[in-house]
């Protein structure tokens, strides 16, 4: 007589697997988050969502108008939790490439349907078209044809030396006619990529340190500004940002207790190399002091860092706290 199915080892293994799965589900239901008041709604499919208009500021620049730009990004994130976004850029008079890079990175991170129009200002319109912005956003009007060539954009999750070199060569060729090496710009790009790779995804599991969160996507943009004869670089990661990175919370508490310093003061000290690398901070205690030295030597110009609630114009010595939080880190510099 053949052996009954429910007495075989295969059947016993199957039953044990099912029981373990049921136990995990029961534990998840018991210990999972509980919502009171308004019930959290599941994210609807893009096609079923209504569009909410979000108006961009007239001076759309993180570098020169940080508080207003940050409030725009906060509104964008808030509305994206329930709506697709109708991005109104018609009143933008001043637009900079750092704002474009941050806008594209934010839109891609939010993963919602976004449509947009053109700025009324001719210069802002040209810059937006040259950036390839509408490769990521649906258009709401016919777009004039604009020759590409002054703006190049790249994204990745890895440290990409070849990409860094290509961005430098692209920018220098747009200004000087032939591609040239620039160690300062290249090294800064590599440091930014390494920071995103190693720290932007946040704290790993203490019990299983090998199971880190996947690295965030970084976005790098280079703009050959022929009118000013400058090559402008913007690097954006939408990870946790410098002040929410591994172990920095302990350092912030120490500064608060003994020095009464805020995050802007801490960033200044990090740039000056006063925060030791052994704390495993963002930029590893190495990249920020290096960038600061390049700025002091004028090898990097107009170096600006925005991280969480801190705005730092390193080149001018301006460090201040923002009224709102930026989701991640933005570094802008010129050569």
N, C-alpha and C positions, 0 to 999 in steps of 0.2 A: 504494500500500500504506500502510495506517495506521501511524503511529509506534508502536513497542513501548512498553508501559506503563512498563517499568523504565528507559527512556531519557528519559522526560518530566521536566520541571522539578518538577512536583508530586510525582512519586515520589521524586526526589532529595531534596526538602525533607523529605518524610516519613521517609526513611531517616536523614537527618542528625539529625532531632529524636529518633528512637529511639536512635541511637548516643549522643547527648548525655545522654539520660535514663539509659542503661545505665552511662555513665561516672560520673554523679553517684551512682547507687546503689552502684557498686563502691567509690567513694571513701568513702561513708558507712559501708559495711560494714567497710572497712579502718581508718578513723580513729574510728569511733564508740566509745562506752563499752563496756568489756569487764567482765564480771562474773565473779568468782571465788568459790568457796565456794558459798553458797546462791544458787541461780538466782532472779533477780528475777521474780516472777510478775506477769502482766498483771492489771490491775484487773478484777475480775469484775463482771458485771452486778449491780445492786442486788438483784434478785429471787433470785439464786443465792447471795448472801452470808449467812453466819450473823450473828446479833446478839450483840454483846458489851456487857455492862452497864458503864456508867461512872457512878460515884456522885458527885454534886455535894457540895461542902462545906457544912457546917451554916451557916456565915457566908459566903454567896456574894456577895462584894462586892470588886471590884478596888480601889475607892477606900479602903476601910477594912481589907481583908485581902488585900493584893496578892500576897504570896508563895504562899499557899495557893491562891488563885484561878488564878494563873499555872500552878501545877503541875497543876491540873485541866485547863486548856486544853492543856497538853503531852500529858497522857494521852489526851485526846480526839483529838488529831492522830495520835498513835501508833497507836491502835486503828483509826482510820478508814482506815489504809492497807490493812487486811485485812478489816475487818468493817463491817457496818452497826452503828449505835449504838443501844443501849437506854439512854436517859438517865434515871437514877434521881434524882429531885429530892425524894423523900419525906422526907429528913432535913434539908432546908433550913429553918432557923429565921429567918434574916435574909437578905433579898434586896433588892438595889438595882438601879435601872434601868440603871446602867452595865454591870453584869454581864449583864443581859438583852440589851442592845444588842450587846455583844461576843460573846455566845453565838450570837445569830442570825447575825451577820456571819461568824463562824467556821464555823457549820454550812453556810451558803450557799457559802462558799469551798471547803469540803471536798467538797461535792457527793456525799454518801453518804446512804443511807436512815437517818433518825433518827425514833425514836418516844420518847415521854416521858410521865411521869405528873405529878401535882400535888404541891406541897409539903404537908407535914402542917400547917404553920403557916398560920393563916387569913389573916393579913396578907400573907404571901409568896404564898399562893395567889391572893388577889384581885389583887395587882399583876401576877402572871404572866398571868392571864386578861385583865386590862385592856390589857396590852401587845400583844395579838394574837399571842402566841408560838405558839399552835397553828395559826396560818395557815401556819407553816413546818415544823411538826413533827407527825407523826401521834400521835394520842392513844391511850393504852392503857386509858383508863377514861372513863366518862361525865363530861362537863364541866358544872358548874353554870352557869346563865346569869348573866352579870355585865354590868352596864351599862357600855359603853365611854364614854370621854369625858375621862379624866384623863391618858392617854398617847397620843401621836401619834408615828408613826415614818415616816421617809422614806429613800429610797436613790436614788443616781444616780451617774454618772461625770463629771458636768459641774459647773461653778460655777453654782448655781441661785439667783439673788437672790430670785425669787418664792417658792421653797420656804423659804428662810431667813426671809423675812418672815412666811410662813404659820405656821411653827413658833413664832416669837416671839409672834404674835397668838394662837395656840392656847394657849400656856402662860400668857400674861398674862390671857387671858379666864377661864381656869380658876381663877385666884387672885383677880382683881379684879372679875370679873363682866363686864367689857368688854375687848375687845382693845386693847392699848396698844403704842406704839413703845418699843423699847429698843435704842439705838444700840450699846451695848456687846455685848449678846448677838448682835445681827444681824451686826456687824462680825467678831466671833469666828467665827461660822459661816462667813462668806464666806472668811476667812483659812484656815480648816481645809479648806474645799472646794478652794481654790486650791492648797493644799499637796498634796492628793491628786492633783489634776489634773496638776500640774507635776512632782512628784517621787516619788510613792509607787510608781510602776511601775519605778523603778530607773534604772540607767545605760543610755543609748542606745548604739547601735553607733558607735564612733569614726569608722569609715570612711564610714558612711552615717548621719550624725546625724539626718537627716530621718525615719529609720525607727525611731521610738521605740516602746517597748512600749505597748500600749493602756492607758489609765488604769485604776486599780483602782476598784471600786465603793466608795463611802462610805455609811455608815449614820448617820443623825442621829435622836436620840430626844429628845423633850421631855416632861417629867412635871410636872403641876401638883400639887404636894404641899400639899394644903389643910391638913393637920395642922400643918405648920411654916410655912405661908405663903410657900413658896419655889417658884420655877420652876427645875427641874433639867434641864440639857442634857447630852447625851452625844454625842460625835462619834467614830466609829470608822472607820479605814481599815485594811485588811488587806494593805497593800503592804509595801515593804521596811522601813519604819520610819525614824525620823530618823537613826539611827546606821549605817544601811546605804545612805544616800542618796548622790547624786552628789558626789564629791570630798571627803566628810567623812573618808574614810580617811586622807587626807594630813594633815588637821588633827589627827586623833587621834594620829598618829605624832609630830607636832611636840609636842603636849601631853605625850605619854608620855616623850619624850626630854628635854625641857627643864623641864617642870613636874611630872612624875610624877603627872599628874591622870588620873582615870578618867572614864567617860562621864557620871557624875552631876555632876562638876565642870564638864565641857564644857557640859552642858545649863544649868547655873546661869549660866555665862558667856554662852551664847546668849540667855538671857532678859534678861540685863543689857546686851545689845547689844555685847558685847566680841568677838564673832565677826563679821567683816565680811561684808556681803552679796555681795561680789565672788566668794566661794567657791562660790556657787550652792547653798548648803545648803538643807535642808528649811526651809520657812516663809520662805525667801529672805532671812533675816536681818532681816526686817521684822515678820512676824506675831508671833513669840514675844516680842520686846521690847514690842510693843504690848499683848499680853495681860498681860504682867507689869505694865505701867503701870496697866492697868485693875484688876488685882488689888490693887495698892498703893493705888489710889484708892477701893477697896471697891466699885467698880462691877461687878466680878465677885467672887463669894464662893466659897470652897471650890474654887478652881481646882486641878485635879489633872491631871498629864500622865504617862502611862505610854508609854514608847517603848523597844522592844527590851528591854534589861536594866536600864532606869532607871525608878525611881518618884520622882516629884517632886510633893509637896504644896506648890505654889507659895505658897498663902495662908498656910501655917504655917511656911514656910522649911525644910521637910524634904526632903532630897535623899539618896537611897540607891540602892545597886546591888541588883538582884534576883538570886536564885539561879538563875532560869531566864529564858528569852527570851520576850517577847510578840511574836507575829507581826503587826507593824504599829505603829500609834500610836493611843492613846485619849486624848481630852481631855474632861474633865468640869468643869462649872462651874455655879454657881447665881446667880440674881438675886433 
